[in-house]
Amino acid sequence: MATSRRVSRVAELIKREVSQMLLNGIKDDRVGTGMVSVTDVDVSGDLQHAKIYVSIYGTEEAKAETMAGLKSATGYVRSELGARVRLRRTPEVVFIEDRSIERGNKVLSLLNQIQQQRQIENPDEYEVNSTYEDNELAQ
């Protein structure tokens, strides 16, 4: 088994190489329909399996199409990784859609809504706080 330091180094290397492939290497038109970025890579302890988490920006239809394109390009990605990364065995590659950015945006919008509702209910409280923050920033 590889050490955790080596596993993390291999994961970073795979992340960098797959990101490059998304920019230049993959010729499937479906991958270009949504804006794709690699958010994380999980590599198993024995370096045999790699889960590549991708964030896709676009409509649900574009996301589904992009994921289908990525799944069909799995063989190409694995063979390119084998050529670019010097490992005894090239890991099996699986693409997984990462929706954490969308969840984060949803939470932020809910927090903003709550803050706006509180400002409407208690305008005096927020007026004092904003004046205090403005004075602090001016100093």
DSSP file with accessible surface (Angstrom, degrees, kcal/mol):
  #  RESIDUE AA STRUCTURE BP1 BP2  ACC     N-H-->O    O-->H-N    N-H-->O    O-->H-N    TCO  KAPPA ALPHA  PHI   PSI    X-CA   Y-CA   Z-CA
    1    1 A M              0   0  201      0, 0.0    45,-0.2     0, 0.0     2,-0.1   0.000 360.0 360.0 360.0 145.3    0.0    0.0    0.0
    2    2 A A        -     0   0   26     43,-1.7    45,-0.1     1,-0.1     2,-0.1  -0.455 360.0-103.5 -81.7 154.7    1.1    3.5   -0.7
    3    3 A T     >  -     0   0   94     -2,-0.1     4,-2.5     1,-0.1     5,-0.2  -0.361  30.1-112.2 -73.0 159.9    1.6    6.1    2.0
    4    4 A S  H  > S+     0   0  106      1,-0.2     4,-2.3     2,-0.2     5,-0.2   0.844 118.5  56.3 -64.2 -30.2   -1.0    8.8    2.4
    5    5 A R  H  > S+     0   0  176      2,-0.2     4,-2.1     1,-0.2    -1,-0.2   0.923 109.2  45.0 -65.8 -42.9    1.5   11.4    1.3
    6    6 A R  H  > S+     0   0  107      2,-0.2     4,-2.7     1,-0.2     5,-0.2   0.906 110.9  53.7 -67.4 -40.6    2.0    9.5   -2.0
    7    7 A V  H  X S+     0   0   24     -4,-2.5     4,-2.5     1,-0.2    -2,-0.2   0.935 110.6  46.8 -60.2 -43.5   -1.7    9.0   -2.5
    8    8 A S  H  X S+     0   0   67     -4,-2.3     4,-2.3     1,-0.2    -1,-0.2   0.885 111.8  50.7 -68.7 -35.5   -2.3   12.7   -2.1
    9    9 A R  H  X S+     0   0  153     -4,-2.1     4,-2.2     2,-0.2    -1,-0.2   0.917 111.8  47.2 -66.4 -41.7    0.5   13.5   -4.5
   10   10 A V  H  X S+     0   0    9     -4,-2.7     4,-2.8     2,-0.2     5,-0.2   0.912 110.7  52.9 -65.5 -40.1   -0.8   11.1   -7.1
   11   11 A A  H  X S+     0   0   12     -4,-2.5     4,-2.6    -5,-0.2    -2,-0.2   0.927 110.1  47.5 -62.1 -43.2   -4.3   12.5   -6.6
   12   12 A E  H  X S+     0   0  113     -4,-2.3     4,-2.4     2,-0.2    -1,-0.2   0.898 112.0  50.3 -64.3 -39.9   -3.0   16.1   -7.3
   13   13 A L  H  X S+     0   0   50     -4,-2.2     4,-2.6     2,-0.2    -2,-0.2   0.927 111.4  47.6 -64.5 -43.4   -1.1   14.9  -10.3
   14   14 A I  H  X S+     0   0    2     -4,-2.8     4,-2.9     1,-0.2     5,-0.3   0.922 110.6  53.0 -63.7 -41.6   -4.2   13.2  -11.7
   15   15 A K  H  X S+     0   0   56     -4,-2.6     4,-2.1    -5,-0.2    -2,-0.2   0.931 111.4  45.7 -58.7 -45.8   -6.3   16.3  -11.0
   16   16 A R  H  X S+     0   0  149     -4,-2.4     4,-2.0     2,-0.2    -2,-0.2   0.932 115.2  46.3 -65.0 -45.2   -3.8   18.5  -12.9
   17   17 A E  H  X S+     0   0   36     -4,-2.6     4,-2.2     2,-0.2    -2,-0.2   0.905 112.8  48.3 -67.7 -41.1   -3.6   16.1  -15.9
   18   18 A V  H  X S+     0   0    0     -4,-2.9     4,-2.4     2,-0.2    -1,-0.2   0.900 109.2  54.5 -67.7 -36.0   -7.3   15.5  -16.2
   19   19 A S  H  X S+     0   0   41     -4,-2.1     4,-1.5    -5,-0.3    -1,-0.2   0.918 109.0  48.5 -61.2 -41.5   -7.9   19.3  -16.0
   20   20 A Q  H  X>S+     0   0   86     -4,-2.0     4,-2.6     1,-0.2     5,-0.6   0.897 109.8  52.1 -63.4 -41.0   -5.4   19.7  -18.9
   21   21 A M  I  X>S+     0   0    0     -4,-2.2     5,-2.4     1,-0.2     4,-0.8   0.879 105.5  55.0 -63.8 -37.3   -7.2   17.0  -20.9
   22   22 A L  I  <5S+     0   0   30     -4,-2.4    -1,-0.2     1,-0.2    -2,-0.2   0.859 113.3  43.0 -64.4 -33.5  -10.6   18.7  -20.4
   23   23 A L  I  <5S-     0   0  134     -4,-1.5    -2,-0.2    -5,-0.2    -1,-0.2   0.915 138.8  -0.6 -75.5 -44.7   -9.1   21.9  -21.9
   24   24 A N  I  <5S+     0   0  110     -4,-2.6    -3,-0.2    -5,-0.1    -2,-0.2   0.741 122.9  52.5-119.1 -33.5   -7.2   20.3  -24.8
   25   25 A G  I  <<S+     0   0   12     -4,-0.8     2,-0.5    -5,-0.6    -3,-0.2   0.898  81.1  79.1 -88.1 -42.6   -7.5   16.6  -25.1
   26   26 A I      < -     0   0   23     -5,-2.4    44,-0.0     1,-0.2    47,-0.0  -0.553  49.9-175.4 -78.5 119.9  -11.1   15.4  -25.0
   27   27 A K        +     0   0  169     -2,-0.5     2,-0.2     4,-0.0    -1,-0.2   0.484  42.2 120.5 -93.9  -4.3  -12.6   15.9  -28.5
   28   28 A D    >>  -     0   0   45      1,-0.2     3,-1.0    41,-0.1     4,-0.7  -0.450  57.8-146.6 -65.9 125.0  -16.1   14.8  -27.6
   29   29 A D  G >4 S+     0   0  142      1,-0.2     3,-0.6    -2,-0.2     4,-0.4   0.782  93.7  66.9 -64.7 -26.7  -18.5   17.7  -28.3
   30   30 A R  G >4 S+     0   0   88      1,-0.2     3,-1.0     2,-0.2     4,-0.4   0.831  93.5  58.8 -65.7 -29.4  -20.7   16.7  -25.4
   31   31 A V  G <4 S+     0   0   11     -3,-1.0     3,-0.5     1,-0.2    -1,-0.2   0.833 102.6  54.3 -69.9 -27.2  -18.0   17.6  -22.9
   32   32 A G  G << S+     0   0   66     -4,-0.7    -1,-0.2    -3,-0.6    -2,-0.2   0.552  85.3  83.2 -84.4  -5.3  -17.9   21.1  -24.2
   33   33 A T  S <  S+     0   0   63     -3,-1.0     2,-0.3    -4,-0.4    -1,-0.2   0.869  97.9  34.4 -69.6 -35.4  -21.6   21.8  -23.7
   34   34 A G  S    S-     0   0    6     -3,-0.5     2,-0.5    -4,-0.4    24,-0.2  -0.883  95.9-104.0-115.6 151.6  -21.2   22.7  -20.0
   35   35 A M  E     -A   57   0A 141     22,-1.8    22,-2.7    -2,-0.3     2,-0.4  -0.639  46.9-163.1 -75.1 120.6  -18.3   24.4  -18.4
   36   36 A V  E     +A   56   0A  29     -2,-0.5     2,-0.3    20,-0.2    20,-0.2  -0.876  17.2 171.5-114.0 137.3  -16.4   21.6  -16.6
   37   37 A S  E     -A   55   0A  60     18,-2.1    18,-3.1    -2,-0.4     2,-0.6  -0.996  34.0-120.7-141.3 145.7  -13.8   21.8  -13.9
   38   38 A V  E     +A   54   0A  12     -2,-0.3    16,-0.3    16,-0.2     3,-0.1  -0.743  29.7 176.6 -84.2 120.4  -12.2   19.1  -11.8
   39   39 A T  E     -     0   0A  36     14,-2.4     2,-0.3    -2,-0.6    15,-0.2   0.802  60.8 -10.1 -95.4 -32.5  -12.9   19.8   -8.1
   40   40 A D  E     -A   53   0A  71     13,-1.3    13,-2.9   -25,-0.0     2,-0.4  -0.990  50.2-148.2-161.9 158.4  -11.3   16.8   -6.4
   41   41 A V  E     -A   52   0A   6     -2,-0.3     2,-0.5    11,-0.2    11,-0.2  -0.993   9.1-161.5-135.2 126.7   -9.8   13.4   -7.0
   42   42 A D  E     -A   51   0A  75      9,-2.7     9,-3.1    -2,-0.4     2,-0.4  -0.954  10.0-169.9-106.5 122.7  -10.0   10.5   -4.6
   43   43 A V  E     -A   50   0A  17     -2,-0.5     7,-0.2     7,-0.2   -32,-0.1  -0.935  23.3-119.1-113.1 135.7   -7.4    7.8   -5.1
   44   44 A S    >   -     0   0   38      5,-2.5     3,-2.0    -2,-0.4     5,-0.0  -0.238  30.7-105.2 -67.7 162.1   -7.6    4.5   -3.3
   45   45 A G  T 3  S+     0   0   30      1,-0.3   -43,-1.7     2,-0.1    -1,-0.1   0.800 121.9  49.1 -61.1 -29.0   -4.8    3.4   -1.0
   46   46 A D  T 3  S-     0   0   79    -45,-0.2    -1,-0.3     3,-0.0    -2,-0.1   0.363 109.8-122.5 -93.3   6.7   -3.5    0.9   -3.5
   47   47 A L  S <  S+     0   0   16     -3,-2.0    -2,-0.1     2,-0.2    42,-0.1   0.727  81.5 115.2  62.0  26.1   -3.6    3.4   -6.3
   48   48 A Q        +     0   0   46      1,-0.2    44,-3.2    43,-0.1     2,-0.4   0.683  69.5  41.2 -97.5 -20.3   -5.9    1.2   -8.3
   49   49 A H  E     - b   0  92A 105     42,-0.3    -5,-2.5     2,-0.0     2,-0.4  -0.987  59.4-170.0-134.3 139.6   -9.0    3.4   -8.5
   50   50 A A  E     -Ab  43  93A   1     42,-3.1    44,-2.0    -2,-0.4     2,-0.6  -0.992   7.9-159.5-131.7 123.2   -9.5    7.1   -8.9
   51   51 A K  E     -Ab  42  94A 103     -9,-3.1    -9,-2.7    -2,-0.4     2,-0.6  -0.921  12.9-159.6 -99.2 120.4  -12.8    9.0   -8.4
   52   52 A I  E     -Ab  41  95A   0     42,-3.4    44,-2.9    -2,-0.6     2,-0.5  -0.901   3.2-154.1-106.3 115.1  -12.7   12.2  -10.3
   53   53 A Y  E     -Ab  40  96A  49    -13,-2.9   -14,-2.4    -2,-0.6   -13,-1.3  -0.785  15.1-171.8 -91.6 125.1  -15.2   14.8   -9.1
   54   54 A V  E     -Ab  38  97A   0     42,-2.5    44,-3.6    -2,-0.5     2,-0.5  -0.934  16.8-147.3-120.9 141.2  -16.2   17.3  -11.7
   55   55 A S  E     -A   37   0A  18    -18,-3.1   -18,-2.1    -2,-0.4     2,-0.5  -0.928  17.1-163.3-104.7 129.5  -18.3   20.5  -11.3
   56   56 A I  E     -A   36   0A   3     -2,-0.5     2,-0.5    42,-0.3   -20,-0.2  -0.961   5.4-154.8-120.1 125.3  -20.4   21.3  -14.4
   57   57 A Y  E     +A   35   0A 176    -22,-2.7   -22,-1.8    -2,-0.5     2,-0.3  -0.870  53.9  59.2-100.5 127.1  -21.9   24.7  -14.9
   58   58 A G  S    S-     0   0   34     -2,-0.5   -24,-0.1   -24,-0.2    -2,-0.1  -0.928  87.6 -33.4 151.7-171.1  -25.0   24.9  -17.1
   59   59 A T     >  -     0   0   93     -2,-0.3     4,-2.5     1,-0.1     5,-0.2  -0.246  60.7-104.7 -73.0 168.1  -28.6   23.6  -17.4
   60   60 A E  H  > S+     0   0  110      1,-0.2     4,-2.4     2,-0.2     5,-0.2   0.879 123.5  53.0 -61.8 -36.7  -29.6   20.1  -16.2
   61   61 A E  H  > S+     0   0  150      2,-0.2     4,-2.4     1,-0.2    -1,-0.2   0.927 109.6  47.4 -64.5 -42.9  -29.7   19.0  -19.8
   62   62 A A  H  > S+     0   0   13      1,-0.2     4,-2.6     2,-0.2   -28,-0.3   0.886 111.1  52.3 -66.6 -36.6  -26.1   20.2  -20.4
   63   63 A K  H  X S+     0   0   10     -4,-2.5     4,-2.6     2,-0.2    -2,-0.2   0.927 110.5  46.8 -64.7 -45.0  -24.9   18.6  -17.2
   64   64 A A  H  X S+     0   0   65     -4,-2.4     4,-2.2     2,-0.2    -2,-0.2   0.914 113.8  48.5 -63.5 -41.3  -26.4   15.2  -18.2
   65   65 A E  H  X S+     0   0   75     -4,-2.4     4,-2.2     2,-0.2    -2,-0.2   0.911 111.9  49.2 -65.3 -41.8  -24.9   15.5  -21.7
   66   66 A T  H  X S+     0   0    0     -4,-2.6     4,-2.5     2,-0.2    -2,-0.2   0.916 110.3  50.3 -65.2 -42.1  -21.5   16.4  -20.3
   67   67 A M  H  X S+     0   0   18     -4,-2.6     4,-2.6     2,-0.2    -1,-0.2   0.900 109.4  51.6 -64.2 -37.8  -21.5   13.5  -17.9
   68   68 A A  H  X S+     0   0   42     -4,-2.2     4,-2.0     1,-0.2    -1,-0.2   0.918 110.7  48.9 -63.6 -40.7  -22.4   11.2  -20.7
   69   69 A G  H  X S+     0   0    0     -4,-2.2     4,-1.3     1,-0.2    -2,-0.2   0.899 111.5  48.9 -64.6 -40.2  -19.5   12.5  -22.7
   70   70 A L  H  < S+     0   0    0     -4,-2.5     4,-0.3     2,-0.2    -2,-0.2   0.906 109.5  51.9 -66.9 -40.8  -17.1   12.1  -19.8
   71   71 A K  H >< S+     0   0  120     -4,-2.6     3,-1.0     1,-0.2     4,-0.3   0.896 110.7  48.0 -63.6 -37.1  -18.3    8.6  -19.2
   72   72 A S  H 3< S+     0   0   70     -4,-2.0     3,-0.4     1,-0.2     4,-0.3   0.776 110.1  53.3 -74.5 -22.2  -17.6    7.7  -22.8
   73   73 A A  T 3X S+     0   0   10     -4,-1.3     4,-2.7     1,-0.2    -1,-0.2   0.373  78.2 102.2 -91.0   6.7  -14.2    9.4  -22.6
   74   74 A T  H <> S+     0   0   35     -3,-1.0     4,-2.6    -4,-0.3     5,-0.2   0.896  80.0  50.1 -58.6 -43.4  -13.1    7.3  -19.6
   75   75 A G  H  > S+     0   0   52     -3,-0.4     4,-2.4    -4,-0.3    -1,-0.2   0.918 111.8  47.8 -62.1 -43.0  -11.0    4.9  -21.7
   76   76 A Y  H  > S+     0   0   88     -4,-0.3     4,-2.6     2,-0.2     5,-0.2   0.929 112.0  49.8 -62.9 -45.1   -9.2    7.8  -23.4
   77   77 A V  H  X S+     0   0    0     -4,-2.7     4,-2.6     1,-0.2    -2,-0.2   0.923 111.6  48.8 -61.7 -43.0   -8.6    9.5  -20.0
   78   78 A R  H  X S+     0   0   74     -4,-2.6     4,-2.2    -5,-0.2    -1,-0.2   0.924 112.1  47.4 -64.8 -42.9   -7.2    6.4  -18.5
   79   79 A S  H  X S+     0   0   71     -4,-2.4     4,-1.6     1,-0.2    -1,-0.2   0.909 112.9  49.0 -67.5 -37.8   -4.9    5.7  -21.4
   80   80 A E  H  X S+     0   0   53     -4,-2.6     4,-2.4     2,-0.2     5,-0.2   0.891 109.5  52.2 -66.0 -39.7   -3.6    9.3  -21.4
   81   81 A L  H  X S+     0   0    2     -4,-2.6     4,-3.1     1,-0.2    -1,-0.2   0.900 106.6  54.5 -62.0 -39.4   -3.1    9.1  -17.7
   82   82 A G  H  < S+     0   0   21     -4,-2.2     5,-0.2     1,-0.2    -1,-0.2   0.868 112.3  43.2 -61.3 -35.6   -1.0    6.0  -18.2
   83   83 A A  H  < S+     0   0   75     -4,-1.6    -2,-0.2    -5,-0.1    -1,-0.2   0.861 121.9  38.2 -77.9 -33.5    1.2    7.8  -20.7
   84   84 A R  H  < S+     0   0   95     -4,-2.4     2,-0.5    -5,-0.1    -2,-0.2   0.802 112.3  54.9 -89.7 -31.3    1.5   11.0  -18.6
   85   85 A V  S  < S-     0   0    7     -4,-3.1     2,-1.3    -5,-0.2    -1,-0.1  -0.916  77.2-136.8-111.0 125.8    1.8    9.6  -15.1
   86   86 A R        +     0   0  213     -2,-0.5     2,-0.3    -3,-0.0    -4,-0.1  -0.679  47.6 140.8 -86.2  94.3    4.5    7.1  -14.3
   87   87 A L        -     0   0   31     -2,-1.3     3,-0.2    -5,-0.2    -2,-0.0  -0.937  60.5-121.1-128.5 156.1    2.8    4.4  -12.2
   88   88 A R  S    S+     0   0  248     -2,-0.3     2,-0.4     1,-0.2    -1,-0.1   0.920 104.1  17.0 -61.4 -45.0    3.1    0.7  -12.1
   89   89 A R  S    S-     0   0  146    -42,-0.1    -1,-0.2    -3,-0.1    -3,-0.0  -0.998  82.9-124.9-129.6 135.5   -0.6    0.3  -12.9
   90   90 A T        -     0   0   33     -2,-0.4    -8,-0.1    -3,-0.2     3,-0.1  -0.607  36.9-116.0 -76.9 129.7   -2.9    3.0  -14.2
   91   91 A P        -     0   0    4      0, 0.0   -42,-0.3     0, 0.0     2,-0.3  -0.290  25.0-105.4 -68.2 150.3   -5.9    3.5  -11.9
   92   92 A E  E     -b   49   0A  89    -44,-3.2   -42,-3.1     1,-0.0     2,-0.4  -0.580  41.5-138.8 -68.3 136.5   -9.4    2.8  -13.1
   93   93 A V  E     +b   50   0A   7     -2,-0.3     2,-0.4   -44,-0.2   -42,-0.2  -0.857  24.2 177.8-110.2 134.4  -11.1    6.1  -13.6
   94   94 A V  E     -b   51   0A  76    -44,-2.0   -42,-3.4    -2,-0.4     2,-0.5  -0.999  18.9-144.4-132.4 129.6  -14.7    7.1  -12.6
   95   95 A F  E     -b   52   0A   3     -2,-0.4     2,-0.4   -44,-0.2   -42,-0.2  -0.819  18.0-174.9 -94.2 132.9  -16.2   10.5  -13.1
   96   96 A I  E     -b   53   0A  54    -44,-2.9   -42,-2.5    -2,-0.5     2,-0.3  -0.993  26.4-121.0-128.6 132.6  -18.6   11.7  -10.4
   97   97 A E  E     -b   54   0A  48     -2,-0.4     2,-0.6   -44,-0.2   -42,-0.2  -0.555  23.0-149.4 -75.5 129.9  -20.6   15.0  -10.6
   98   98 A D        +     0   0   29    -44,-3.6   -42,-0.3    -2,-0.3     3,-0.3  -0.894  21.3 173.5-103.3 115.4  -19.9   17.3   -7.7
   99   99 A R     >  +     0   0   76     -2,-0.6     4,-2.1     1,-0.2     5,-0.2   0.150  47.1 109.1-106.1  18.4  -22.8   19.5   -6.8
  100  100 A S  H  > S+     0   0   48      1,-0.2     4,-2.5     2,-0.2     5,-0.2   0.860  75.9  54.8 -66.6 -33.0  -21.2   21.0   -3.7
  101  101 A I  H  > S+     0   0   83     -3,-0.3     4,-2.5     2,-0.2    -1,-0.2   0.928 108.7  48.6 -66.6 -41.3  -20.8   24.5   -5.3
  102  102 A E  H  > S+     0   0   68      2,-0.2     4,-2.2     1,-0.2    -2,-0.2   0.917 111.6  49.4 -63.2 -42.9  -24.6   24.5   -6.1
  103  103 A R  H  X S+     0   0  150     -4,-2.1     4,-2.3     1,-0.2    -2,-0.2   0.904 110.6  51.0 -63.5 -39.9  -25.4   23.5   -2.5
  104  104 A G  H  X S+     0   0   33     -4,-2.5     4,-2.4     2,-0.2    -2,-0.2   0.913 109.9  49.1 -63.3 -42.2  -23.1   26.2   -1.2
  105  105 A N  H  X S+     0   0  101     -4,-2.5     4,-2.3     2,-0.2    -1,-0.2   0.892 110.2  51.7 -63.7 -38.0  -24.8   28.9   -3.4
  106  106 A K  H  X S+     0   0  143     -4,-2.2     4,-2.2     2,-0.2    -2,-0.2   0.925 110.2  48.1 -65.5 -43.2  -28.2   27.7   -2.3
  107  107 A V  H  X S+     0   0   81     -4,-2.3     4,-2.6     1,-0.2    -2,-0.2   0.922 111.6  50.7 -63.3 -43.3  -27.2   28.0    1.4
  108  108 A L  H  X S+     0   0   99     -4,-2.4     4,-2.3     1,-0.2    -1,-0.2   0.909 109.8  49.5 -62.2 -41.0  -25.8   31.5    0.8
  109  109 A S  H  X S+     0   0   54     -4,-2.3     4,-2.2     2,-0.2    -1,-0.2   0.902 110.7  50.5 -66.8 -37.7  -28.9   32.7   -1.0
  110  110 A L  H  X S+     0   0   82     -4,-2.2     4,-2.3     2,-0.2    -2,-0.2   0.923 110.5  49.5 -64.6 -40.6  -31.1   31.3    1.9
  111  111 A L  H  X S+     0   0   97     -4,-2.6     4,-2.4     1,-0.2    -2,-0.2   0.903 110.2  50.7 -64.7 -39.0  -28.8   33.2    4.4
  112  112 A N  H  X S+     0   0   84     -4,-2.3     4,-2.4     2,-0.2    -1,-0.2   0.893 109.0  51.6 -65.0 -38.8  -29.2   36.4    2.4
  113  113 A Q  H  X S+     0   0  102     -4,-2.2     4,-2.4     2,-0.2    -2,-0.2   0.918 109.9  49.2 -62.8 -42.8  -33.0   36.0    2.4
  114  114 A I  H  X S+     0   0   74     -4,-2.3     4,-2.4     1,-0.2    -2,-0.2   0.927 111.0  49.9 -62.5 -43.3  -33.0   35.6    6.2
  115  115 A Q  H  X S+     0   0   90     -4,-2.4     4,-2.2     1,-0.2    -2,-0.2   0.920 110.6  49.5 -63.2 -41.4  -30.8   38.6    6.6
  116  116 A Q  H  X S+     0   0  118     -4,-2.4     4,-1.9     2,-0.2    -1,-0.2   0.905 110.3  50.8 -64.7 -39.3  -33.1   40.7    4.3
  117  117 A Q  H  X S+     0   0  113     -4,-2.4     4,-2.3     1,-0.2    -1,-0.2   0.914 110.8  48.8 -64.4 -40.9  -36.2   39.5    6.3
  118  118 A R  H  X S+     0   0  139     -4,-2.4     4,-2.7     1,-0.2    -1,-0.2   0.877 108.7  53.5 -66.7 -35.7  -34.6   40.5    9.5
  119  119 A Q  H  < S+     0   0   79     -4,-2.2    -1,-0.2     2,-0.2    -2,-0.2   0.883 110.0  47.8 -66.3 -36.2  -33.6   43.9    8.1
  120  120 A I  H  < S+     0   0  137     -4,-1.9    -2,-0.2     1,-0.2    -1,-0.2   0.914 116.0  43.9 -69.0 -41.0  -37.3   44.5    7.1
  121  121 A E  H  < S+     0   0  136     -4,-2.3    -2,-0.2     1,-0.2    -1,-0.2   0.870 130.0  23.3 -72.8 -38.0  -38.5   43.4   10.6
  122  122 A N     X  +     0   0   78     -4,-2.7     4,-1.3    -5,-0.2     3,-0.3  -0.595  66.8 160.3-128.8  72.3  -35.9   45.4   12.6
  123  123 A P  H  > S+     0   0   70      0, 0.0     4,-1.6     0, 0.0     5,-0.1   0.846  73.6  58.8 -66.9 -30.5  -34.6   48.2   10.4
  124  124 A D  H  > S+     0   0  121      1,-0.2     4,-1.8     2,-0.2     5,-0.2   0.903 102.3  53.4 -65.4 -39.3  -33.2   50.2   13.4
  125  125 A E  H  > S+     0   0  103     -3,-0.3     4,-1.7     1,-0.2    -1,-0.2   0.917 112.4  43.1 -63.6 -41.9  -30.9   47.4   14.5
  126  126 A Y  H  X S+     0   0   48     -4,-1.3     4,-2.2     2,-0.2    -1,-0.2   0.792 108.0  59.5 -78.4 -25.3  -29.2   47.1   11.1
  127  127 A E  H  X S+     0   0  126     -4,-1.6     4,-1.9     2,-0.2    -1,-0.2   0.934 107.8  46.0 -66.8 -41.7  -28.9   50.8   10.6
  128  128 A V  H  X S+     0   0   99     -4,-1.8     4,-2.4     2,-0.2    -2,-0.2   0.935 113.5  48.8 -66.6 -45.0  -26.8   51.1   13.8
  129  129 A N  H  X S+     0   0   74     -4,-1.7     4,-2.5     1,-0.2     5,-0.2   0.909 110.9  49.2 -64.2 -41.0  -24.6   48.2   12.8
  130  130 A S  H  X S+     0   0   50     -4,-2.2     4,-2.3     2,-0.2    -1,-0.2   0.899 111.3  50.2 -68.9 -34.8  -24.0   49.4    9.3
  131  131 A T  H  X S+     0   0   70     -4,-1.9     4,-2.2     2,-0.2    -2,-0.2   0.925 110.9  49.5 -66.4 -41.4  -23.1   52.9   10.6
  132  132 A Y  H  X S+     0   0  141     -4,-2.4     4,-2.2     2,-0.2    -2,-0.2   0.936 112.0  47.6 -62.8 -44.7  -20.7   51.3   13.1
  133  133 A E  H  X S+     0   0  118     -4,-2.5     4,-2.2     1,-0.2    -1,-0.2   0.896 110.4  52.4 -65.2 -38.1  -19.0   49.2   10.3
  134  134 A D  H  X S+     0   0   96     -4,-2.3     4,-1.6     1,-0.2    -1,-0.2   0.912 110.1  48.6 -63.2 -40.8  -18.7   52.2    8.1
  135  135 A N  H  X S+     0   0   92     -4,-2.2     4,-1.0     1,-0.2    -2,-0.2   0.891 110.7  50.8 -66.1 -39.2  -17.0   54.2   10.9
  136  136 A E  H  < S+     0   0   92     -4,-2.2     3,-0.4     1,-0.2    -2,-0.2   0.895 110.6  48.6 -65.5 -39.7  -14.6   51.3   11.5
  137  137 A L  H  < S+     0   0  145     -4,-2.2    -1,-0.2     1,-0.2    -2,-0.2   0.838 106.0  58.2 -70.6 -28.8  -13.7   51.0    7.8
  138  138 A A  H  <        0   0   87     -4,-1.6    -1,-0.2    -5,-0.2    -2,-0.2   0.769 360.0 360.0 -71.7 -25.6  -13.1   54.8    7.6
  139  139 A Q     <        0   0  180     -4,-1.0    -3,-0.1    -3,-0.4    -4,-0.0  -0.004 360.0 360.0 -75.5 360.0  -10.4   54.7   10.3
